[in-house]
């Protein structure tokens, strides 16, 4: 992989990663409005507000990564061009750089922590209002339905924030990055793969379609097994007949 391709990959990974945290905070605010002020939801979360929220999330993600990325492009690499990672990432690049990476390491950590704290505060504040509202519901079925609405988002938040903690738990990028490699696979591959299932399987129509598909597969396998048994019985009858 060329230097420009690697830099582009780092840019998009950083942009998508940072933006995801802000989007998670925006979704938690959306859930908060839907549960705490359901009668005013359409007026509060109108199309203009949703567009502004999305643009703010992408702009915030870009502003967070632009400074450390600009500094990182000035790093020098001496001998090795092989990185100990599945793809181009900041930590393995710092490891093979012959420049002093202390300053940019601290900058990356500060940007990550700022993003983590700001978005986490938004998520916690939203869910604090949600929980307080849900606990005031008179019916247990209403409380269960409200918690079920937020469960998918809470699972994704737990996976995203948990993996982020592991990525930045080590003090220096020049140390071993085995933990970071595993956490990176979780955030870049496993979590995005699970997201469609986590979100869509809460939908009744999707669950019904999934159950229907499973039943069709089971019926097809059962029918195929019956046909095989009939064929075996037919062959046994043919070979068991008296040749006279």
DRENKE-585684 format. One line per 4 residues: number of its first residue (from 1); their letters; for each residue x, y, z of N, C-alpha, C. Coordinates in nm, 2 decimals. Layout:
BEGIN
NUM) a) X:Y:Z:X:Y:Z:X:Y:Z; ...
! end
This chain:
BEGIN
1) xxxx) 0.08:-0.12:0.00:0.00:0.00:0.00:0.09:0.13:0.00; 0.06:0.22:-0.08:0.14:0.34:-0.09:0.11:0.44:0.03; 0.20:0.54:0.04:0.19:0.63:0.15:0.06:0.71:0.14; 0.02:0.76:0.02:-0.10:0.83:0.00:-0.23:0.75:0.03
5) xxxx) -0.22:0.62:-0.01:-0.34:0.53:0.02:-0.35:0.51:0.17; -0.24:0.49:0.24:-0.24:0.47:0.38:-0.29:0.60:0.45; -0.25:0.71:0.41:-0.30:0.84:0.47:-0.44:0.86:0.45; -0.49:0.82:0.33:-0.64:0.83:0.30:-0.72:0.74:0.39
9) xxxx) -0.66:0.62:0.41:-0.73:0.52:0.49:-0.74:0.57:0.63; -0.64:0.63:0.69:-0.64:0.68:0.82:-0.74:0.80:0.83; -0.74:0.88:0.73:-0.83:0.99:0.73:-0.98:0.95:0.74; -1.02:0.85:0.66:-1.16:0.81:0.65:-1.19:0.72:0.78
13) xxxx) -1.10:0.64:0.83:-1.12:0.57:0.95:-1.14:0.67:1.07; -1.06:0.77:1.08:-1.07:0.87:1.18:-1.20:0.95:1.17; -1.23:0.99:1.05:-1.35:1.07:1.02:-1.48:0.99:1.06; -1.49:0.86:1.01:-1.60:0.78:1.04:-1.61:0.74:1.18
17) xxxx) -1.50:0.72:1.24:-1.49:0.68:1.39:-1.54:0.79:1.48; -1.48:0.91:1.45:-1.52:1.03:1.54:-1.67:1.07:1.51; -1.71:1.06:1.39:-1.85:1.10:1.36:-1.95:1.00:1.42; -1.91:0.87:1.43:-2.00:0.78:1.49:-2.03:0.81:1.63
21) xxxx) -1.94:0.86:1.71:-1.96:0.90:1.85:-2.06:1.01:1.86; -2.05:1.11:1.77:-2.14:1.22:1.77:-2.28:1.18:1.72; -2.28:1.09:1.63:-2.41:1.03:1.58:-2.48:0.95:1.69; -2.41:0.88:1.77:-2.47:0.80:1.88:-2.53:0.90:1.98
25) xxxx) -2.46:1.01:2.01:-2.51:1.11:2.10:-2.64:1.17:2.04; -2.64:1.20:1.91:-2.76:1.26:1.85:-2.88:1.16:1.85; -2.85:1.03:1.83:-2.96:0.93:1.84:-3.01:0.92:1.98; -2.93:0.93:2.08:-2.97:0.93:2.22:-3.06:1.05:2.25
29) xxxx) -3.03:1.16:2.19:-3.12:1.28:2.21:-3.25:1.26:2.14; -3.25:1.19:2.02:-3.37:1.16:1.95:-3.46:1.07:2.04; -3.40:0.97:2.10:-3.48:0.88:2.18:-3.53:0.96:2.31; -3.45:1.05:2.36:-3.50:1.13:2.47:-3.62:1.21:2.44
33) xxxx) -3.62:1.27:2.32:-3.73:1.35:2.28:-3.86:1.26:2.26; -3.83:1.15:2.19:-3.94:1.06:2.16:-4.01:1.00:2.29; -3.94:0.98:2.39:-3.99:0.92:2.51:-4.04:1.03:2.61; -3.96:1.13:2.63:-3.99:1.23:2.73:-4.10:1.33:2.68
37) xxxx) -4.10:1.36:2.55:-4.19:1.46:2.49:-4.25:1.40:2.36; -4.33:1.29:2.38:-4.38:1.23:2.26:-4.48:1.31:2.18; -4.56:1.40:2.24:-4.65:1.48:2.17:-4.59:1.59:2.09; -4.47:1.63:2.13:-4.40:1.74:2.06:-4.28:1.69:1.98
41) xxxx) -4.28:1.56:1.96:-4.16:1.50:1.89:-4.15:1.55:1.74; -4.26:1.55:1.67:-4.26:1.59:1.53:-4.22:1.74:1.51; -4.26:1.82:1.61:-4.23:1.96:1.60:-4.08:1.99:1.64; -4.03:1.91:1.74:-3.89:1.93:1.78:-3.79:1.87:1.68
45) xxxx) -3.82:1.74:1.65:-3.73:1.67:1.56:-3.78:1.67:1.42; -3.80:1.79:1.37:-3.84:1.81:1.23:-3.72:1.79:1.13; -3.75:1.80:1.00:-3.65:1.77:0.90:-3.53:1.86:0.91; -3.56:1.99:0.94:-3.45:2.09:0.95:-3.36:2.06:1.07
49) xxxx) -3.41:2.02:1.18:-3.33:1.99:1.30:-3.25:1.87:1.27; -3.31:1.77:1.21:-3.24:1.64:1.18:-3.12:1.67:1.09; -3.14:1.75:0.99:-3.04:1.79:0.89:-2.92:1.86:0.96; -2.96:1.95:1.05:-2.86:2.03:1.13:-2.78:1.94:1.22
53) xxxx) -2.84:1.84:1.28:-2.78:1.75:1.37:-2.68:1.66:1.29; -2.72:1.61:1.18:-2.63:1.53:1.10:-2.51:1.61:1.05; -2.53:1.73:1.00:-2.42:1.81:0.95:-2.32:1.85:1.07; -2.38:1.88:1.19:-2.29:1.91:1.30:-2.21:1.78:1.34
57) xxxx) -2.27:1.67:1.33:-2.19:1.54:1.37:-2.07:1.53:1.27; -2.10:1.54:1.14:-1.99:1.52:1.04:-1.89:1.63:1.05; -1.93:1.76:1.08:-1.84:1.87:1.09:-1.75:1.85:1.22; -1.81:1.81:1.33:-1.74:1.79:1.45:-1.64:1.68:1.43
61) xxxx) -1.67:1.57:1.37:-1.58:1.46:1.34:-1.46:1.51:1.26; -1.49:1.59:1.16:-1.38:1.64:1.07:-1.29:1.74:1.15; -1.34:1.82:1.23:-1.27:1.92:1.31:-1.18:1.85:1.41; -1.23:1.73:1.47:-1.15:1.66:1.57:-1.03:1.60:1.51
65) xxxx) -1.04:1.55:1.39:-0.92:1.47:1.33:-0.83:1.55:1.24; -0.87:1.67:1.20:-0.79:1.75:1.10:-0.66:1.79:1.16; -0.65:1.83:1.28:-0.52:1.88:1.34:-0.42:1.76:1.36; -0.46:1.65:1.43:-0.36:1.54:1.45:-0.32:1.48:1.31
69) xxxx) -0.42:1.48:1.22:-0.38:1.42:1.08:-0.28:1.51:1.01; -0.29:1.64:1.02:-0.20:1.74:0.96:-0.06:1.72:1.02; -0.05:1.70:1.15:0.08:1.68:1.22:0.13:1.55:1.18; 0.05:1.45:1.17:0.09:1.31:1.14:0.15:1.30:1.00
73) xxxx) 0.11:1.38:0.91:0.16:1.38:0.77:0.30:1.43:0.77; 0.35:1.49:0.87:0.49:1.54:0.87:0.59:1.44:0.93; 0.54:1.32:0.97:0.63:1.22:1.03:0.72:1.16:0.92; 0.84:1.12:0.97:0.94:1.06:0.88:0.95:0.91:0.91
77) xxxx) 0.97:0.83:0.80:0.99:0.69:0.81:1.12:0.65:0.75; 1.20:0.58:0.83:1.34:0.55:0.79:1.35:0.42:0.71; 1.35:0.31:0.78:1.38:0.18:0.71:1.26:0.10:0.69; 1.19:0.06:0.79:1.07:-0.03:0.78:0.95:0.04:0.72
81) xxxx) 0.88:-0.03:0.63:0.75:0.02:0.58:0.64:-0.08:0.61; 0.67:-0.18:0.70:0.57:-0.28:0.73:0.51:-0.25:0.87; 0.38:-0.24:0.87:0.31:-0.21:1.00:0.25:-0.33:1.06; 0.26:-0.33:1.20:0.21:-0.45:1.27:0.06:-0.43:1.30
85) xxxx) -0.02:-0.44:1.19:-0.17:-0.42:1.21:-0.24:-0.47:1.09; -0.37:-0.48:1.09:-0.45:-0.53:0.98:-0.47:-0.43:0.87; -0.45:-0.30:0.90:-0.46:-0.19:0.81:-0.39:-0.07:0.86; -0.39:0.04:0.79:-0.32:0.16:0.83:-0.40:0.22:0.94
89) xxxx) -0.33:0.23:1.05:-0.38:0.30:1.17:-0.27:0.38:1.24; -0.32:0.48:1.32:-0.22:0.57:1.38:-0.11:0.50:1.47; -0.16:0.42:1.56:-0.06:0.35:1.65:0.05:0.27:1.58; 0.02:0.18:1.49:0.13:0.11:1.43:0.22:0.20:1.34
93) xxxx) 0.17:0.31:1.29:0.25:0.40:1.21:0.35:0.48:1.31; 0.30:0.51:1.42:0.39:0.58:1.52:0.50:0.48:1.56; 0.47:0.35:1.56:0.56:0.25:1.61:0.68:0.24:1.51; 0.66:0.26:1.38:0.77:0.24:1.29:0.83:0.37:1.24
97) xxxx) 0.78:0.49:1.30:0.83:0.62:1.26:0.96:0.64:1.33; 1.06:0.71:1.27:1.18:0.74:1.33:1.18:0.88:1.39; 1.06:0.95:1.37:1.05:1.08:1.43:1.00:1.07:1.58; 1.01:1.18:1.65:0.96:1.18:1.79:0.81:1.19:1.78
101) xxxx) 0.74:1.09:1.83:0.60:1.08:1.82:0.53:1.12:1.95; 0.60:1.16:2.05:0.54:1.19:2.18:0.43:1.29:2.17; 0.46:1.40:2.10:0.36:1.51:2.09:0.23:1.47:2.02; 0.25:1.40:1.90:0.13:1.37:1.83:0.05:1.25:1.90
105) xxxx) 0.12:1.17:1.97:0.05:1.07:2.05:-0.04:1.13:2.15; 0.02:1.23:2.22:-0.06:1.30:2.32:-0.18:1.38:2.26; -0.16:1.43:2.14:-0.26:1.50:2.06:-0.37:1.41:2.03; -0.34:1.29:1.98:-0.44:1.19:1.94:-0.52:1.15:2.06
109) xxxx) -0.45:1.12:2.17:-0.52:1.08:2.30:-0.61:1.19:2.34; -0.57:1.32:2.34:-0.65:1.43:2.39:-0.77:1.44:2.30; -0.76:1.43:2.17:-0.87:1.44:2.08:-0.97:1.33:2.10; -0.91:1.21:2.12:-1.00:1.09:2.15:-1.08:1.11:2.28
113) xxxx) -1.01:1.16:2.38:-1.07:1.17:2.51:-1.17:1.28:2.51; -1.14:1.39:2.44:-1.24:1.50:2.42:-1.37:1.45:2.35; -1.35:1.38:2.24:-1.47:1.32:2.17:-1.54:1.23:2.26; -1.47:1.14:2.33:-1.53:1.04:2.42:-1.61:1.11:2.53
117) xxxx) -1.55:1.21:2.60:-1.62:1.27:2.71:-1.74:1.35:2.66; -1.72:1.43:2.56:-1.83:1.52:2.51:-1.96:1.44:2.47; -1.93:1.33:2.39:-2.04:1.25:2.34:-2.10:1.17:2.46; -2.01:1.12:2.55:-2.06:1.04:2.66:-2.15:1.12:2.75
121) xxxx) -2.12:1.25:2.77:-2.20:1.34:2.85:-2.34:1.35:2.79; -2.34:1.37:2.65:-2.47:1.38:2.58:-2.55:1.26:2.60; -2.49:1.14:2.59:-2.56:1.01:2.60:-2.61:0.99:2.74; -2.53:1.02:2.84:-2.57:1.00:2.98:-2.68:1.10:3.02
125) xxxx) -2.67:1.22:2.98:-2.78:1.32:3.01:-2.91:1.28:2.94; -2.90:1.23:2.82:-3.03:1.19:2.75:-3.09:1.07:2.82; -3.01:0.97:2.85:-3.06:0.85:2.91:-3.10:0.87:3.06; -3.04:0.97:3.12:-3.09:1.00:3.26:-3.23:1.05:3.25
129) xxxx) -3.26:1.14:3.15:-3.40:1.19:3.13:-3.49:1.08:3.09; -3.44:0.99:3.01:-3.52:0.88:2.96:-3.56:0.79:3.08; -3.46:0.75:3.16:-3.49:0.66:3.27:-3.59:0.72:3.37; -3.57:0.85:3.40:-3.65:0.92:3.50:-3.80:0.92:3.44
133) xxxx) -3.81:0.94:3.31:-3.95:0.95:3.25:-4.01:0.81:3.25; -3.93:0.71:3.22:-3.98:0.57:3.21:-4.03:0.52:3.35; -3.95:0.56:3.45:-3.99:0.51:3.59:-4.12:0.57:3.64; -4.16:0.68:3.57:-4.29:0.75:3.61:-4.41:0.69:3.54
137) xxxx) -4.38:0.60:3.44:-4.49:0.54:3.37:-4.57:0.45:3.47; -4.70:0.46:3.46:-4.79:0.38:3.56:-4.79:0.23:3.52; -4.78:0.20:3.40:-4.79:0.06:3.35:-4.66:-0.01:3.33; -4.65:-0.13:3.37:-4.52:-0.21:3.35:-4.50:-0.24:3.20
141) xxxx) -4.61:-0.26:3.13:-4.60:-0.29:2.99:-4.54:-0.16:2.91; -4.58:-0.04:2.96:-4.53:0.08:2.90:-4.38:0.10:2.92; -4.34:0.06:3.05:-4.20:0.07:3.08:-4.12:-0.03:3.00; -4.17:-0.15:2.99:-4.10:-0.25:2.91:-4.09:-0.21:2.76
145) xxxx) -4.19:-0.15:2.71:-4.19:-0.11:2.57:-4.09:0.00:2.55; -4.09:0.10:2.64:-3.99:0.21:2.63:-3.85:0.16:2.64; -3.82:0.08:2.74:-3.68:0.02:2.75:-3.64:-0.06:2.62; -3.74:-0.13:2.57:-3.71:-0.21:2.45:-3.68:-0.12:2.33
149) xxxx) -3.74:0.00:2.33:-3.71:0.10:2.22:-3.56:0.14:2.22; -3.51:0.16:2.34:-3.37:0.20:2.36:-3.27:0.09:2.37; -3.31:-0.03:2.38:-3.21:-0.14:2.40:-3.11:-0.15:2.29; -3.16:-0.14:2.16:-3.06:-0.16:2.05:-2.95:-0.05:2.05
153) xxxx) -3.00:0.07:2.08:-2.90:0.18:2.08:-2.80:0.16:2.20; -2.85:0.11:2.31:-2.77:0.10:2.43:-2.66:-0.01:2.40; -2.70:-0.12:2.33:-2.60:-0.22:2.29:-2.49:-0.17:2.21; -2.53:-0.09:2.10:-2.43:-0.03:2.01:-2.34:0.07:2.09
157) xxxx) -2.40:0.15:2.18:-2.32:0.24:2.26:-2.22:0.16:2.35; -2.26:0.05:2.41:-2.17:-0.02:2.49:-2.05:-0.08:2.41; -2.08:-0.14:2.29:-1.97:-0.19:2.21:-1.88:-0.08:2.17; -1.93:0.03:2.12:-1.85:0.14:2.07:-1.76:0.20:2.17
161) xxxx) -1.82:0.24:2.29:-1.74:0.30:2.39:-1.65:0.20:2.46; -1.69:0.08:2.48:-1.60:-0.02:2.54:-1.48:-0.05:2.46; -1.49:-0.06:2.33:-1.38:-0.09:2.24:-1.29:0.03:2.23; -1.34:0.15:2.24:-1.26:0.28:2.24:-1.17:0.28:2.36
165) xxxx) -1.22:0.24:2.48:-1.14:0.24:2.60:-1.02:0.15:2.58; -1.03:0.03:2.52:-0.92:-0.06:2.50:-0.82:-0.01:2.40; -0.87:0.07:2.30:-0.78:0.12:2.20:-0.68:0.22:2.26; -0.73:0.30:2.35:-0.64:0.41:2.41:-0.60:0.38:2.55
169) xxxx) -0.59:0.25:2.59:-0.56:0.22:2.73:-0.41:0.22:2.75; -0.33:0.20:2.64:-0.19:0.19:2.65:-0.12:0.33:2.65; -0.02:0.35:2.73:0.04:0.49:2.73:0.12:0.53:2.61; 0.18:0.44:2.54:0.26:0.48:2.42:0.23:0.39:2.30
173) xxxx) 0.23:0.45:2.19:0.20:0.37:2.06:0.32:0.29:2.02; 0.44:0.31:2.08:0.56:0.23:2.04:0.56:0.10:2.12; 0.47:0.08:2.21:0.46:-0.05:2.28:0.38:-0.14:2.20; 0.36:-0.26:2.25:0.29:-0.37:2.18:0.14:-0.32:2.15
177) xxxx) 0.09:-0.36:2.03:-0.04:-0.31:1.99:-0.14:-0.43:1.97; -0.11:-0.54:2.04:-0.20:-0.65:2.02:-0.34:-0.62:2.07; -0.36:-0.56:2.18:-0.49:-0.52:2.23:-0.56:-0.43:2.13; -0.48:-0.33:2.08:-0.54:-0.24:1.99:-0.58:-0.31:1.86
181) xxxx) -0.51:-0.41:1.82:-0.55:-0.48:1.69:-0.68:-0.55:1.71; -0.70:-0.62:1.83:-0.83:-0.68:1.86:-0.94:-0.59:1.87; -0.92:-0.47:1.94:-1.02:-0.37:1.95:-1.06:-0.31:1.82; -0.95:-0.29:1.73:-0.98:-0.23:1.60:-1.07:-0.33:1.51
185) xxxx) -1.04:-0.46:1.52:-1.12:-0.55:1.45:-1.27:-0.54:1.50; -1.29:-0.52:1.63:-1.42:-0.51:1.69:-1.49:-0.39:1.63; -1.42:-0.28:1.63:-1.49:-0.15:1.59:-1.50:-0.14:1.44; -1.41:-0.19:1.36:-1.42:-0.17:1.22:-1.49:-0.28:1.14
189) xxxx) -1.50:-0.40:1.20:-1.55:-0.52:1.13:-1.67:-0.58:1.20; -1.65:-0.62:1.33:-1.76:-0.69:1.40:-1.87:-0.60:1.43; -1.85:-0.49:1.49:-1.95:-0.40:1.53:-2.04:-0.35:1.41; -1.98:-0.30:1.30:-2.06:-0.27:1.18:-2.14:-0.39:1.13
193) xxxx) -2.09:-0.51:1.14:-2.16:-0.63:1.09:-2.28:-0.66:1.18; -2.26:-0.63:1.31:-2.37:-0.66:1.40:-2.48:-0.55:1.40; -2.44:-0.43:1.37:-2.54:-0.32:1.38:-2.67:-0.34:1.31; -2.67:-0.39:1.18:-2.80:-0.42:1.11:-2.89:-0.52:1.19
197) xxxx) -2.82:-0.62:1.25:-2.90:-0.72:1.32:-2.95:-0.66:1.45; -2.86:-0.58:1.52:-2.90:-0.52:1.65:-3.02:-0.43:1.63; -3.02:-0.35:1.53:-3.12:-0.25:1.51:-3.25:-0.31:1.44; -3.23:-0.39:1.34:-3.35:-0.43:1.26:-3.43:-0.54:1.33
201) xxxx) -3.36:-0.63:1.41:-3.43:-0.74:1.48:-3.52:-0.69:1.59; -3.52:-0.56:1.62:-3.62:-0.50:1.71:-3.75:-0.47:1.64; -3.74:-0.47:1.51:-3.86:-0.43:1.42:-3.95:-0.56:1.41; -4.08:-0.54:1.43:-4.17:-0.66:1.42:-4.17:-0.72:1.28
205) xxxx) -4.18:-0.63:1.18:-4.19:-0.68:1.04:-4.06:-0.76:1.01; -3.94:-0.71:1.05:-3.82:-0.78:1.02:-3.81:-0.91:1.10; -3.86:-0.91:1.22:-3.86:-1.03:1.30:-3.95:-1.14:1.24; -4.07:-1.09:1.19:-4.16:-1.18:1.13:-4.10:-1.24:1.00
209) xxxx) -4.04:-1.15:0.92:-3.98:-1.20:0.79:-3.86:-1.30:0.82; -3.79:-1.27:0.93:-3.68:-1.36:0.97:-3.73:-1.50:1.01; -3.84:-1.50:1.09:-3.90:-1.62:1.14:-3.96:-1.70:1.02; -4.02:-1.63:0.92:-4.08:-1.70:0.81:-3.97:-1.76:0.72
213) xxxx) -3.85:-1.69:0.71:-3.74:-1.75:0.64:-3.69:-1.87:0.70; -3.67:-1.87:0.83:-3.63:-1.99:0.91:-3.72:-2.10:0.89; -3.85:-2.08:0.90:-3.95:-2.18:0.88:-3.95:-2.24:0.74; -3.93:-2.16:0.64:-3.92:-2.21:0.50:-3.80:-2.29:0.48
217) xxxx) -3.68:-2.25:0.54:-3.56:-2.33:0.53:-3.58:-2.47:0.60; -3.64:-2.46:0.72:-3.67:-2.59:0.80:-3.76:-2.68:0.72; -3.87:-2.62:0.66:-3.96:-2.70:0.58:-3.89:-2.76:0.46; -3.81:-2.69:0.39:-3.74:-2.74:0.27:-3.64:-2.85:0.31
221) xxxx) -3.57:-2.83:0.42:-3.48:-2.94:0.47:-3.56:-3.07:0.51; -3.68:-3.05:0.57:-3.76:-3.16:0.61:-3.81:-3.23:0.49; -3.86:-3.15:0.39:-3.91:-3.21:0.27:-3.81:-3.29:0.20; -3.69:-3.23:0.19:-3.58:-3.30:0.12:-3.54:-3.43:0.19
225) xxxx) -3.55:-3.43:0.33:-3.52:-3.55:0.40:-3.62:-3.66:0.38; -3.75:-3.62:0.37:-3.86:-3.71:0.34:-3.84:-3.77:0.20; -3.80:-3.69:0.11:-3.78:-3.74:-0.03:-3.67:-3.84:-0.04; -3.56:-3.81:0.04:-3.45:-3.91:0.05:-3.49:-4.04:0.11
229) xxxx) -3.57:-4.03:0.21:-3.62:-4.16:0.28:-3.71:-4.24:0.18; -3.80:-4.17:0.11:-3.88:-4.24:0.01:-3.80:-4.30:-0.10; -3.69:-4.23:-0.14:-3.61:-4.29:-0.24:-3.54:-4.41:-0.19; -3.49:-4.41:-0.07:-3.42:-4.52:-0.01:-3.52:-4.64:0.01
233) xxxx) -3.64:-4.61:0.05:-3.74:-4.72:0.06:-3.77:-4.78:-0.07; -3.78:-4.70:-0.18:-3.81:-4.75:-0.31:-3.70:-4.84:-0.36; -3.57:-4.80:-0.34:-3.46:-4.88:-0.38:-3.45:-5.01:-0.30; -3.48:-5.00:-0.17:-3.48:-5.13:-0.09:-3.59:-5.22:-0.14
237) xxxx) -3.71:-5.17:-0.18:-3.81:-5.26:-0.23:-3.77:-5.32:-0.36; -3.71:-5.25:-0.44:-3.67:-5.30:-0.57:-3.56:-5.41:-0.56; -3.47:-5.39:-0.47:-3.36:-5.49:-0.46:-3.40:-5.61:-0.37; -3.51:-5.59:-0.29:-3.56:-5.70:-0.21:-3.65:-5.79:-0.28
241) xxxx) -3.70:-5.76:-0.40:-3.79:-5.84:-0.47:-3.72:-5.97:-0.51; -3.80:-6.08:-0.52:-3.75:-6.21:-0.56:-3.72:-6.20:-0.71; -3.60:-6.23:-0.76:-3.57:-6.23:-0.91:-3.65:-6.33:-0.99; -3.70:-6.44:-0.92:-3.78:-6.54:-0.99:-3.92:-6.49:-1.01
! end
